[in-house]
Amino acid sequence: MPLIGPVSGSHTKLSDGSSFLIAGSNITISSGSGDNVTIAASGGGGGISFDGSTSNGVLTYKDSDEASVESNLTYNGTTLILTGALESKANVHEGFAAKLHNDQSDSGHVLKLLADGNGSGTHILEMEDGDGDVLFRARADGRFGFGPNGVSSMGAGTFVVGIDGGHTSDIAISKRLQHLGDSNTFMDFPAADKINFQAGGVDMLTMVESSNEGQVLVLSDEAPSDTNFFVSGSEGGKNNEGVSIFGGDLVVSGNLYGGYNHHSEVDSLHLRSTQNIIGGGRVTGVGTDVVLFISGTAGSNGQPGSYGAAVSQGDLIVSGGFKKFGGEEDWLDIQNYSFTGQFQSGWGRGDFLVFSPGANEMLTAGALYYLHTDGTWNLADASSVSTGATAKLGIGLGGPSQYYGVFTKGYYRIPSGQFNGTFVTGSAVYVSEGTAGQFDAAAPSSAGEYVRVVGYALSIDSSSGDVLIDFDPMKGYQVVS
């Protein structure tokens, strides 16, 4: 719209009266020499002021006409940085108070927590419920606690779970518990009701439930293919203490001990690979069928009146000596076979006695003892008649006197530290007067000492110095005058 004539002042209108402009407070309107109008403001103040000058600082409200530039809160268009503590409060029903979303589909990380500390006093992450109980804590020393008890007991391990209540399990594993850095060593759950342990890629132990019966298979890469081990197994024997039924071969590479039956108070079974002996009394407490079932089927277990019976439906092979209690003599060949391969140091083949009414004491293997009148076994010493001259003698077996007992007669391998003097084949062996509990190749010779022969030397091992003797203590003695 062209201007006709000049305009100025607060009340200015066009000369033709078609329009007019009103200048407000502190506003001036003026026209120039051309066809233009200038509107200007002067004085009066106005607008919003701000304090602070931090680069990329975020403005926060201060009052109606003033804002602050926050030095601890900056945003550069990409990253929002807060220097200080952050606390977010919300009142959300069936929702989440906070969500972090990374739209990057390739290596799109969401949350990273950093701490300068690296010890147990630094908590990297903690979760707390409405009662103030800490349900989870991750510490800077690499330990994690789950549940209030687990958090309070984090010193017990790297991964500690302690949750109270009626839950069914603390840790539930769907497949495998793996040894870190060792891919072929693990505990596996390959199927329902089955647990498998492997070490080095070899099946070491498998436990299976089948028809409410438990099966335990102990395996190795050198065991026969039919090796299996059933504990508290079938044939109505699962409710009897100590029942074991072997459906395949039983392979024992080391020693086998039956141990002591606390209900019958009878020592049960001793099998030692180095002696190839069975001894120690009756095998009891294993049901009414058979005591030992070897490589056969359950069809032979109905043995009437067969206390102590062993049924072998397959082959029974004995590589060493075999002792039949109640009649036949023991067979020992140390002419063609070394006694070190037939005897373990500190053990014998012959008669054993479990009797120690005075006390249950640990007896040293290979030490010579006498039965005291108080019912205990004391170390024999030829320096005094009162320490073994007239009493029953026995050799310690390295265990409790009321469970292992003593060796009383037969062939015994004496440890080198228990034998004094120079070994001579076939010579007598005496109670030692030098050190209590030891054997001596020479008879005591000082006045007041007693001489009692306890056996005869048969062979000595040049490597260990152990001595094999025929232990058969004489009933009498002589006192040196």
C-alpha positions in Angstrom: 0.0 0.0 0.0 1.7 3.3 -1.0 2.1 6.1 1.5 0.8 9.5 0.6 2.6 12.1 2.5 4.9 11.9 5.5 4.0 10.2 8.8 5.4 10.9 12.3 4.5 11.0 16.0 2.1 8.9 18.0 -1.1 9.6 16.1 -0.3 9.3 12.5 -2.7 8.3 9.7 -2.5 8.4 6.0 -3.7 11.5 4.3 -6.5 9.7 2.6 -7.8 8.4 6.0 -7.7 4.7 5.0 -5.4 3.5 7.8 -3.5 4.7 10.8 -0.8 3.4 13.2 -0.7 3.9 17.0 2.7 4.0 18.7 2.6 2.2 22.1 4.6 3.0 25.2 8.2 3.7 24.4 7.5 3.2 20.7 8.1 5.7 18.0 6.9 5.6 14.4 8.4 7.8 11.8 8.7 7.9 8.0 11.8 8.6 6.0 12.3 10.5 2.8 11.2 7.5 0.9 8.2 5.2 1.1 9.2 3.5 4.4 8.1 3.6 8.0 10.4 3.1 11.0 9.1 1.7 14.3 11.5 1.9 17.2 11.5 1.0 20.9 13.4 2.9 23.5 13.8 2.6 27.3 11.6 0.5 29.6 13.7 -2.8 29.8 11.8 -6.2 29.4 12.7 -9.8 28.3 14.5 -12.7 30.3 18.0 -12.4 31.6 20.3 -15.3 32.6 23.3 -15.9 34.7 26.2 -18.2 34.1 28.3 -18.9 31.0 29.0 -22.6 30.8 29.3 -23.8 27.2 26.4 -26.1 26.2 24.9 -25.5 29.7 21.2 -26.2 30.0 19.0 -23.3 31.1 16.9 -23.9 34.2 14.1 -21.6 35.6 15.1 -19.1 38.3 12.2 -16.6 38.4 9.8 -14.9 36.1 12.4 -13.0 34.1 15.6 -14.8 34.9 17.2 -18.3 34.1 20.4 -20.0 35.2 23.0 -21.7 32.9 23.8 -25.0 34.7 27.5 -25.8 34.9 26.8 -29.4 36.0 24.3 -30.2 33.3 25.3 -29.8 29.7 24.0 -31.0 26.3 25.9 -30.7 23.1 23.2 -32.0 20.9 24.4 -35.6 21.2 25.3 -36.3 24.8 23.6 -35.2 28.0 26.1 -35.0 30.9 25.2 -34.7 34.6 28.0 -34.0 37.1 26.6 -35.1 40.5 24.0 -37.5 41.9 20.9 -38.4 39.8 17.7 -39.3 41.5 14.5 -40.1 39.5 11.1 -40.4 41.2 7.9 -41.5 39.6 4.5 -42.7 40.5 3.7 -45.1 37.8 1.1 -48.0 38.0 1.9 -51.2 36.1 4.7 -49.4 34.2 8.4 -48.6 34.5 9.8 -45.5 36.0 12.6 -45.3 33.5 13.4 -46.9 30.1 16.6 -46.7 28.1 16.4 -47.6 24.4 19.2 -47.8 21.9 17.8 -47.9 18.4 21.1 -49.2 17.0 20.6 -52.8 15.8 24.3 -53.6 15.4 26.3 -53.7 18.7 23.8 -51.3 20.3 24.8 -51.2 23.9 22.3 -49.8 26.5 23.9 -49.3 29.9 27.4 -49.1 31.3 28.3 -48.5 35.0 31.7 -47.1 35.9 33.4 -46.8 39.3 36.8 -45.6 40.3 36.9 -48.1 43.2 37.9 -51.7 42.7 37.4 -53.3 46.1 34.7 -54.8 48.3 33.7 -51.3 49.6 32.5 -50.2 46.2 29.0 -51.2 45.2 28.5 -50.9 41.4 24.9 -51.9 41.3 22.3 -52.4 44.1 18.6 -53.3 44.1 16.4 -52.6 47.1 12.7 -53.5 47.8 10.1 -51.5 49.6 11.1 -52.9 53.0 14.6 -51.7 52.6 16.0 -55.2 52.0 18.9 -55.3 49.4 17.9 -58.0 46.9 20.9 -57.8 44.7 24.4 -56.2 44.9 27.3 -56.2 42.5 30.6 -55.2 44.1 33.8 -53.9 42.4 35.7 -56.9 43.7 33.8 -59.1 41.2 31.4 -60.6 43.7 27.6 -60.8 43.4 25.0 -61.3 46.1 21.4 -62.5 45.5 18.8 -62.2 48.2 19.2 -60.5 51.6 21.2 -63.4 53.1 23.3 -63.7 50.0 24.1 -59.9 50.1 25.0 -60.1 53.8 27.3 -63.2 53.2 29.1 -62.1 50.0 32.4 -63.0 51.6 31.5 -66.7 51.3 32.1 -66.8 47.6 32.0 -65.1 44.2 28.4 -65.9 43.5 26.3 -66.1 46.7 22.6 -66.9 46.8 20.6 -66.5 50.0 16.9 -66.1 49.6 14.4 -66.8 52.4 10.9 -68.1 51.9 9.1 -71.0 50.3 10.9 -71.0 47.0 11.7 -74.4 45.4 15.4 -73.7 44.6 18.0 -71.0 44.9 19.6 -71.6 41.5 17.9 -73.2 38.6 20.0 -74.4 35.7 18.4 -75.4 32.4 21.3 -77.3 30.9 24.9 -77.2 32.1 27.2 -75.9 34.8 30.5 -75.3 33.0 34.1 -75.1 34.4 35.4 -71.7 33.1 38.0 -72.1 30.4 37.6 -75.9 30.4 34.9 -76.7 27.8 34.9 -80.5 28.4 34.6 -80.4 32.2 31.1 -79.8 33.5 28.0 -80.9 35.4 25.2 -81.5 32.8 21.4 -82.2 32.9 21.0 -84.0 29.6 17.4 -85.2 30.3 14.8 -85.2 32.9 15.8 -87.1 36.1 19.4 -87.5 34.9 22.6 -85.8 36.0 26.0 -86.3 34.3 29.5 -85.3 35.5 32.3 -85.1 32.9 36.0 -84.3 33.4 38.2 -83.9 30.4 35.5 -85.1 28.1 35.2 -88.4 30.0 31.9 -89.6 31.7 32.9 -89.8 35.4 29.6 -90.1 37.1 26.0 -90.4 35.9 22.9 -90.5 38.2 19.6 -91.6 36.8 16.1 -92.1 38.2 14.1 -94.9 36.6 10.8 -96.3 37.9 11.4 -94.7 41.3 14.8 -96.5 41.6 18.1 -94.7 41.7 21.0 -95.7 39.6 24.6 -94.4 40.0 27.1 -95.2 37.2 30.7 -94.6 37.9 32.6 -94.6 34.6 36.0 -93.8 33.1 37.5 -94.2 29.6 39.3 -97.4 30.7 36.3 -99.2 32.3 34.5 -102.1 30.6 31.5 -101.1 28.5 29.1 -102.9 30.9 30.5 -101.4 34.1 27.8 -100.0 36.3 27.2 -99.3 40.0 23.7 -99.5 41.6 23.4 -98.2 45.1 20.3 -99.1 47.2 19.0 -100.8 44.2 16.3 -103.3 43.3 15.2 -106.8 44.5 13.5 -105.3 47.6 16.8 -104.3 49.1 16.6 -100.6 48.8 15.4 -100.1 52.4 18.3 -102.0 53.9 21.4 -100.0 54.9 24.4 -100.5 52.6 22.7 -102.7 49.9 24.5 -102.6 46.6 23.6 -104.8 43.6 26.0 -105.1 40.7 24.4 -105.9 37.4 27.7 -105.8 35.5 31.4 -106.1 36.3 32.9 -104.4 39.4 36.4 -103.2 38.8 38.5 -101.9 41.7 41.9 -100.5 40.9 42.9 -99.7 44.5 41.8 -100.7 47.9 38.2 -101.7 48.9 37.1 -101.3 52.5 33.8 -102.5 53.9 34.2 -100.6 57.2 32.4 -100.9 60.5 28.7 -101.6 60.8 27.4 -99.4 63.7 24.1 -101.3 64.0 25.5 -104.8 64.3 28.8 -103.6 65.9 30.8 -106.0 63.6 33.7 -105.1 61.4 32.5 -105.9 57.9 35.0 -106.3 55.1 38.6 -105.5 54.1 39.8 -105.9 50.6 43.3 -104.4 49.8 44.7 -104.7 46.3 48.2 -105.2 47.7 47.4 -108.2 49.9 44.4 -109.7 48.1 42.8 -110.7 51.3 39.3 -110.8 52.7 39.0 -110.6 56.5 37.8 -108.7 59.5 34.7 -110.7 60.4 31.2 -111.3 59.0 29.6 -109.1 56.4 26.2 -108.1 57.8 23.3 -105.6 57.3 22.8 -106.1 53.6 19.5 -107.9 53.4 18.3 -111.5 53.5 19.2 -112.5 49.9 22.9 -112.6 49.4 25.8 -110.7 50.8 27.9 -110.3 47.7 26.5 -110.7 44.2 29.1 -110.9 41.5 28.6 -110.5 37.7 25.3 -112.4 37.5 21.5 -112.0 37.7 19.1 -111.7 40.6 17.8 -115.2 39.9 20.4 -116.7 42.3 19.7 -114.5 45.3 17.3 -116.9 47.1 20.0 -118.8 49.0 18.4 -120.5 52.0 20.4 -120.2 55.2 23.4 -118.8 53.3 24.8 -116.4 55.8 27.9 -114.9 54.3 27.3 -116.5 50.8 28.8 -115.1 47.6 27.2 -116.1 44.3 29.3 -115.9 41.2 27.5 -116.6 37.9 30.5 -115.4 35.9 34.2 -116.0 36.3 36.0 -115.3 39.5 39.6 -114.5 39.0 42.0 -113.9 41.9 45.4 -112.5 40.9 47.0 -112.8 44.3 46.6 -114.7 47.5 43.2 -116.0 48.6 42.4 -116.7 52.2 39.5 -119.0 53.2 38.7 -118.4 56.9 37.8 -121.4 59.0 40.1 -124.2 57.9 42.8 -123.9 55.2 46.2 -122.4 55.6 47.3 -119.2 53.8 49.5 -119.6 50.8 52.5 -117.2 50.5 55.1 -117.3 47.7 57.9 -114.8 48.3 60.4 -116.9 46.4 59.0 -116.1 42.9 57.1 -113.0 43.8 58.3 -109.9 45.8 56.6 -109.4 49.1 56.3 -105.7 48.3 53.8 -106.5 45.6 51.8 -108.6 48.0 51.9 -106.5 51.2 51.4 -102.8 51.9 53.8 -101.2 54.3 52.3 -101.4 57.8 49.9 -104.3 57.0 49.9 -108.1 57.3 48.2 -111.3 56.2 47.0 -113.5 59.0 45.0 -113.0 62.2 43.5 -109.7 63.3 41.9 -108.8 66.6 39.4 -106.0 67.3 39.3 -105.6 71.1 40.1 -102.5 73.0 37.5 -102.1 75.9 39.6 -99.4 77.7 39.7 -96.8 75.0 39.4 -96.2 71.3 43.0 -95.0 70.5 44.8 -94.4 67.2 47.5 -97.1 66.8 50.6 -96.5 64.7 50.9 -98.8 61.7 53.8 -101.2 62.3 54.3 -100.3 65.9 54.4 -103.2 68.5 51.8 -103.0 71.3 50.8 -105.0 74.4 47.3 -105.3 75.9 47.3 -103.5 79.2 45.2 -104.7 82.2 43.1 -101.5 81.8 41.9 -102.7 78.4 44.1 -100.4 76.3 47.0 -101.1 73.9 50.3 -99.6 75.0 53.7 -99.6 73.3 55.8 -102.6 74.1 59.2 -101.9 75.6 61.8 -104.5 76.7 63.4 -102.2 79.2 60.9 -103.2 81.8 59.0 -106.5 82.4 55.8 -104.4 83.1 55.7 -103.2 79.5 54.9 -106.3 77.5 56.9 -109.2 78.9 53.8 -111.2 79.9 51.0 -109.6 78.0 49.4 -110.3 74.7 51.2 -108.6 71.8 49.8 -107.0 68.6 50.9 -104.8 65.8 49.1 -101.5 65.1 47.3 -101.1 61.7 47.2 -97.3 61.5 43.6 -96.7 62.7 41.3 -96.7 65.8 41.9 -99.6 68.1 38.1 -100.3 68.4 37.6 -100.3 64.6 40.9 -101.4 63.0 42.2 -103.5 65.9 45.6 -105.1 65.8 47.5 -107.8 63.9 48.2 -110.8 66.2 49.7 -113.5 64.0 51.0 -114.1 60.5 53.1 -112.4 57.9 53.6 -108.7 58.4 55.5 -106.0 56.5 57.2 -103.8 59.2 58.1 -100.2 58.1 61.8 -99.5 58.0 61.5 -97.0 60.8 60.1 -99.6 63.2 62.9 -102.1 62.7 66.3 -101.8 64.5 69.5 -103.6 63.9 71.0 -105.6 61.0 68.6 -107.8 59.1 69.5 -111.5 58.8 67.3 -113.9 57.0 65.7 -116.4 59.3 67.0 -114.8 62.5 64.8 -114.1 65.5 63.2 -110.7 66.0 62.8 -109.3 69.5 60.9 -106.6 71.4 63.2 -103.6 71.3 64.5 -102.0 74.5 65.8 -98.9 72.7 62.6 -97.3 71.5 59.1 -98.3 72.7 57.0 -100.0 70.1 59.8 -101.1 67.8 61.3 -104.4 66.7 65.0 -105.3 67.1 67.2 -107.8 65.3 69.4 -108.1 68.4 68.2 -109.4 71.8 68.3 -106.9 74.8 71.4 -107.3 76.9 71.3 -105.0 79.8 70.4 -106.1 83.3 66.6 -105.9 84.1 65.6 -106.0 80.5 63.5 -108.8 79.2 64.1 -111.0 76.1 61.0 -112.0 74.2 61.0 -113.4 70.6 58.1 -112.1 68.5 58.9 -113.7 65.2 61.5 -114.4 62.5 62.9 -112.2 59.8 62.1 -113.4 56.2 63.0 -110.8 53.7 64.0 -107.1 53.4 63.1 -104.6 50.6 66.3 -103.0 49.5 64.5 -99.9 48.3 62.3 -99.0 51.3 64.1 -100.9 54.0 60.8 -102.6 55.1 61.2 -106.0 56.6 58.8 -109.0 56.2 58.6 -111.1 59.3 56.7 -114.2 60.4 55.0 -112.7 63.5 54.2 -115.3 66.2 55.2 -113.9 69.7 56.4 -116.5 72.1 54.5 -117.0 75.3 57.5 -116.8 77.7 60.4 -114.4 78.3 63.7 -114.2 80.0 65.1 -111.3 82.2 68.7 -110.3 81.7 70.6 -110.6 84.9 
